[in-house]
Amino acid sequence: MKKWLPLLPDALAAILLGVALTFAFAPYEIFPLAVISTSGLLALWVKVSSSPKRAFWLGYLFGLGLFGAGVYWVFISIHVIAEVPSFLAAIITIGMIAFLALYPALVGFFTNRYFPINNTVKLVYAFPAIWLFSEWLRNFLFSGFPWLFLGYSQTNSPLKGYAPILSVFGVSLTVSLSGALLLNAYLKFKQQDYRAIYQNLFAFLVIWILGGLLSLIPWTKPEGGPITVALVQGNIAQAMKWSPEHLQLSFDRYTQMTEPLWGKYDLIIWPEAAIPMPAQEAESFINKMDDKAKTSHSTLILGIPIKAPVPGYFNAIAVFPRELNPNGNVYLKRRLVPFGEYTPFPQFASKAFSFMNIPMSDMLPGDAAQPPLVINRTKILPSICYEVAFPDLIRTKDNTIGLLLTVTNDAWFGESNAQAQHLQMASMRAMELARPLLFVSNDGITAIIDPNGRVTSSLPPRKISVLTGTVQPMYGLTPWMYNGTDPILFIGLCLLFVAIRSNKRAARTSKQFADSKTRS
């Protein structure tokens, strides 16, 4: 026991730094905490530079704090909404958090294992690059979980200016680099190396000032007139939504809320699975909505499941009147939620998760390439719920896309921070593509986001209401749309290359010095 007592302060600090980082994200958005937390974690790794194993465990504790406080809502989704017993829901949630904590743990291990010397190379080159690649891997490994990337914490900071160029990954790199520069300046202060202090602080200021200046660049330009929109938030409880006894509630509520909107707005949007019945079984209702859209000259977009030709369903968006989109009036969700919309490795996992009360859990993914939705000659790039969290999935090279659309059912998150976090990720997508984004949720937060990622208007959660406004379609290509992840990965590789070369040179110099002392 005495052996571990000296380590407790560092262990507690690692957990608290991870928890503190969650306050940099929505709904709190205290964005400097992202820099402070990463700088503090790196300081702990510097303290145990000779032990990659201790760096691993400190990083793991940091991850437990971050994901434990940041994605606790998984328990709500599984226990409260899917009605899984609390004990099993806790095991699943803890298992997920324990796995995600491995990412910062491995960053600590690799940083200390391959860069044991506490110098500028380790702090300013190696650490930011390794953190960047850990987030990049988390984006797609095991179906991907891009929640709580460092870059998402900066949607209201000057660093957001890097998003249209290098995406959220580039913003994450600037956050970790900023934390490293501050720590390096502090270490140089202790060494009384004042020139190095000024260099680090100058580099820090350049990163932040340049980010602010980049955010002023209009990467896209308006074309055509604005579109009037009405976003319908029905606020139907998840427990009632899929219940056969309450099925009519969805039809009645959305019909009644939309009735005064016909003909007054160019675009009317209902959220994900607003109609909780397969389109093939709701044909009479769909025909009625199609006729309404035709006669009123309004376009209706709604979420509805569609039976697939093979066993299973598509999570879909449908556009009315149907004649507007000759290439297809539906969008089929491409990235499904594992264990929510489908079961990975069904031959092994289907029985184990059969106790979860999840409706429409036999979903099928749509084609990777689908045409955009079109209304009044404006192209709309759609996504459904979880999809908007993936930067590569939303990225397009089509410079004629006018605006972005996400429909979602965030009732799965209950009264948690996840709704605000989800909206924050959508704001990052708007910045990356420099286009307005319409975010339509069943129970909130429904919002209109401008091309700079600012939420210009929104509805609070758990309120039956309609959000109206206008959006101006924007056209053109941002650097991120054109280049994708190649530039940011190249920057990360260059940082690692410089770090490895410098590390080898320092090790060689140290060995030569030791040999000369031995000979003398």
N, C-alpha and C positions, 0 to 999 in steps of 0.2 A: 504493500500500500504506500509506504514512504517513497518508493521509487516513482510512483505516478503523481504524487501530490504536486511537485514542481510544474507538471505539465497542465494541471487543471486551469490555471489562468489563461493560457494560450487556447485551450480547448473551448473554454467559455467564450473567449473573444471571437473565435472563429464562428461559433454558432450565432452570436449576436451580430456579427458583421453580415452574415447571410440573411438574418431576419431584417436588418436595417436596409439591405438592398431592395427588399420588396416594396419599401416606401418610396423608392424612386419611380415605381411604375404606377399606372392608374389604379385606383382613383386618387391617390395622394400626389403623385407626380413631383416629388421633391428631387429633381433630377441630379443635383450635386452629390446626393448620396451614392449614386452609382460609381462615381469617381472615388469617393472616400472609401467605400466598402472594398473595391478592388485594390486600392492602394494599401488598405489595412491588411487584407489577405496576403498580398505580396510581401508585406513587412514581416508577417508571421513566417512565411516561407524563407525569407532571408535569414531570419533568426535561427532556423534549423537547416541551414544550407548544406550541412554535411550529411543530412539524413533524408533521402528521398522518401523513406517509409513514413517518417513523421510528417513530411509535407503532404503525402497522400492522405493521411488521416485528418490533418487539419483542413485540407481541401474537402474531404468527405463531410466533416462536421459543418463546414461552411455551406455545402450543398444541402445538408439536412435542414439547416436554418432557412436557406433561400426557398427551397421547394416545399418544405413543410409549411411555411407561412404563405407561400405564393400560390400553391396549387392544392390547398386543403379542400377546395370546392369539389374535388374528385369524390370525396366521401359523400358530399351532399347529392351529387349526381347518382351515385351507386346506391346509397342507403335510402335517401328521402324520395328520389324520383323513381329509381328502378326497383325499389322496395326489397333490396337485399338486406338480410339481417345485419344489424350493426357490427357484430363481431367479424363477419366475413367481409363486410365493406371496409372495415378498419384494416384488415389484413391486406386487401387488394390495394388500398390507398397507401399504406405504409410501404408495401412492396414497390409500388411505382416511385415513391419519393426516394426510397433507398437506391433504386436503380439510377434515377436521374442524378443523384448526388455523386455518382461515379465520375461524371464529366469534370467538375472542378477538381475532384480528387486526382484524376489522371493528369490534369494540367499541372498540379503541384508536383506530382511524381516526376513527370518528364522535365519540368523546369529545373528541379534540383538534381535529378539524376544526370542529365547531360550538360548542365550549366551550373556546377557547384560553386564557382567563384562569384562572389557578390560584387559585380561590377556593372557598368553601364550596358555592356553587351547583354547580360542576363536580363536586366530590368527593362530596358528600352527596346531591345530587339527580340529576344527569345520569348519572353512572357506574353507580349501582345499577340505574337504570331501563333503561339501554341493555343492561346485562348480563342483566337479566330477560328482555327481549324477544329477546335472542340465544338463550337457552335455550328459550324458548317456540317460536321458529322451528325450532330443531333438533329439537323434539319431533315435528314432522310434515313438515318440508321434505324432499323426495326420499325419502319413505316413513318418515323419522324415525329418529333414533338418540339415545335419551334417556340413554345411558350417561354417568356421571360428571357429572351435574348437581351444582352446589355443595351443594344441599340434602341430597343423599344422604349426604354426609359427616357429617351431624349427627344420625344416628339414636340416638346415645347422649349427646347434649348437651342442655342446657336449651332450645335453639332448636327442638327437635322438637315443642314444645308448639304451634307455629304450624301444623303439618301438618294437623290436623283442620279448621282454619279456611281456610287458604290453599293447602294441598297442598305438594308439594315445591317448587313455584315460589315460594311465600311464604317457605319456609325459605331458599331460595337468595337471595332479596332481603335477608333479615336478615343473611346471611353477608357479602354484598358491602357492605351498609350498615355493618356492624360494622367491616370493614376500612377503609372510607372515613373513618369517624369517628375511628379511631385515627390514621390518617395526617393527617387534618385537625388533630387535637389536637397532633401533633408539629410541624406547620408553624406553628401558632399559638404554640407554645412558642418556636420560633426567632424569631418576631416579638415575643415577650414580651407577647402578648395573653392574659393569664392568665384573664380572664373567659371568653373563647372556649374555652380549654382545658377549664375546668370544665364548660362547657355540652356539649362534645362527649363528654367522659368520662361525664357524667351520662346523656346520651342512650344511650350504649353500655350502661351498667349497666341502664337501664330496659328496653332490648330483651331483654337476657339474663334479667333477673329476671322480667319478664312472661312470657317463654317458659317458664321453669321453673314459674311459677304456672299457666299454661294447661295444662301437661302433667298437672296434678293433677285437671283437670275430667273427670268420667266422662260423656263425650258420649253413651254408649249404656248400656243396662241389660240385665241377664240376664233371660231368660224361659225357663221349662221347666228340665228337668234337664240335666246334662252328658252328653256323648256320648263313649263310649269308642272310641278309634281305634287302628288298627295300620297303620303306613306301611311298606311293603315296599320295601327297597332291594336290588335283585338284583345290582347291580354287574357287568353284562355288558359287556365291552369293545366299543367301537364297531366295531372291525375284525371282531369275531365276530358282532355283533348281527344284521346284515343278510346274513350269509353263508349260502347254502342248506345248506351242510354242518353249520352250527351252529344251524340254526333250532329244532331240537327242544330245545336247551339252554334257551331262554327259556321254553317251555312247561313243561319239567320243573322248572326252578329255582323259578319263581313258584308252581307248583302245590304243590311240596314245602314251600316256606316258608310258604304260606298254610294248609296242612292243619291245623296245630295252632291256628289262629286262628279257624276257623269256630265260631260260636256263643258265643265268648268276648268278641267286640268288636262294637259296633254298626256300625262302619264300617271296612272294609279297603280300602286304596288302593294300587294299583300305579302306577308312573310313566308318563311319556309313551312311547308306542309300546312298552309292555312286551311286547305281542304284535306282532312285526314281520312281520305277514302281514295282508292285507286281511280285514276281518270276514267278507266273503262267502265267503272260502276257508277260514275257520276256524270254520265253523258248528257242527260237531260239538263242538269244544272250548268254544265259547261256550254252547251248550246245556247242557253239563256244568256250567259255572260258574253258569249260571242256576239249575239244579236245586239245586246246593250252597247257593246263597244263599237259596233258598226254604226248604229243609229246616232250615237252621241259624239262620234269622232274622237273619243278618248281611247287610249291604249291601256289595257289591263295586263299586268304581269302578276302571276300568283304562283305559290309553291304548292305542288301536289305530287303524290307518288304515282308512278306509272308501272303497270304490270309489264314485265319483260317477256320476250318470246319463249325464254326458258324459265324454269322455276326461280322466282325472285322478283324484286322490284327495283326500279330506278327512283332515286330522290331527284325530283325534277322541278324546273321552272317552265311555265307555259305562258305564251303571249297571245292575247286576243285584241282585235280580230285576227284569226289565224292566217288570213290572206296577206298580212303585212310581211311575213317572212317566208318567201318562196323556197328558201333553202332549209326550212324547218322552223317551227314555231316553239321548239322546246330546247332546253339545256338540261343535260343529265350530269349530275354531280360526278366528278372524276376521282376525288380523294375522299375516301370514306373513313369514318372513325372506327378503329379496331375495337372489337368487343361491344360497340354501340350499334353500328350499322352493319357490321359483318364480323364473323368469327375467323381469325387467322388459324390456319392448320385445323380445319373443322374436324378431321378424323381423330384429333387428339383433344381439342378444347371444347367442342360443341356440347358434350354432356356435362363437362365441368361448369359451364356457364349457363346451362339451361334454366337454373333457378332465378336468373335475372329477368325481371319483368320489363323487357325492352320491346316496344312495338316496332314493327318493320325492321327487325334485326337481320333480315336476309336480303340486304341490299346488294346490288351489282353496280360496279363503276361504269360510267359512260366513257365514250371514246376520248382519247387524249387530245385529239384535234377536233374541235367543234366550231361551227360558224358563230359569229357574234349575233346577238339579238339586234333587231333594227326597228326603230320607231321614227317616223318622220325623217327618214334618210340619215338618222343619227345611229351610229353603231354603239352598242352597249356590251361591255365585257362583263359577263355574269360570273358569280361564284356563290356557293351555298355554304353557310356556316363556317365550319372548320377550315375550309379551303383558303380563306382569306389570310390565314396565318402563314402560308407558305409563299415566300417571295418568288421563287422560281416558277411556281404554278400560275401565279397571276401575271407574271411578266409576259409581254407580247412584243413582237416587232412591227405590229400593224399600226402605222402612224395615223390611220384614219379612225381609230377607236375614239369616240367622243367622251364617254364617261364610264365609270365603273359602278357595278351593282353587287351588293351582298344581301341576300335574304337569309334569315337565321331564326332559330327557335331557342333562345337562350334561357328558356324556362328550366332547362336541364341544370343550370348553374345555381338555381335557387337565389336566395338573397345574399350573394357573395360578391367578392371583388372581380370574379371572372367576367362579368358583363362589361365592366369598364376596361378590363385588360383586353378583351376581344375587340372592343371599339378602338382602343389604342393601336392595335395591330392593323386594323383597317385604315387608320389615319396614316400609318407608315406606307401602306400600299398606295394611297393617294399621292403621297410625296414622291415615291419612287417613280411613278408614272406621270406625275404632274397633271392629274385629272381629278375632277370632282368625283366623289363616291357617295352613293346612296346606301345607307345601312338600315335595313328594315327588319325589325325583330318582333316576335310574337308578343313578348311582355316587356320589351325594352332591353337596352337603350336604343331607340330608333333615332337616327341622326342624318343630317346632311353635312358632308365634309368637303371643304374646298380643295383646290389643287395644291395648296401649301400644307395640307394636313390639319387645318383648323376646323373644329366642329362649329359650324356657323349657326346651327339650330338643332335642338334635340327634344325628345320627349323623355320624361323620367320613367324609371322602371315601374311595372305593375300599375299602369294607368291605361284605361280604355280611351284612346284618342287618335286623332289624325294629325300628322305633321305636314304642313303645306309650305311651299316655297318655290323658288326658281333655281335652276342650275344652268350654267353656261358650258356647253360642250367645248373641249379643248383638243387641239390636234398638234401632232409633231412627235419627235422621238427624244427621250431623255438619254443620256449616255448609258444608264443602266439598261434601258430597253434595248439599246443597240448592242451592247457588249456583254451583258449578263455577268456571271460571276468570275469570268476569266481575269479581269484586271485586279480584283481584290485578292483572288487566290495567288496571282503572280506577285503582288505586293507582299503577301504573307510568306511566300517561298523566298523572296529576296531577303526579307528580314531574317529568316531562319538561316539562309546561306551565309549572310554576313556574320550572324551570331556564331555559327559553327566554325567558320574560318578564324574568327577572332579568338574563339575559345581554344582552338587548337594551338594558335600562336602563343596565347598566354600560358597554356600548359607546357609548351616546348620551352619558353623562356624560363618558367619556374623550374623545370627539370635541369636546364643548363646552369641556373644559379645554384641549385642544390649540389650538382656535380662539382662545380668549381669550389664550393665550400668544403666538400669532402676531400678533394685533392690538396687543398691548402692545409 
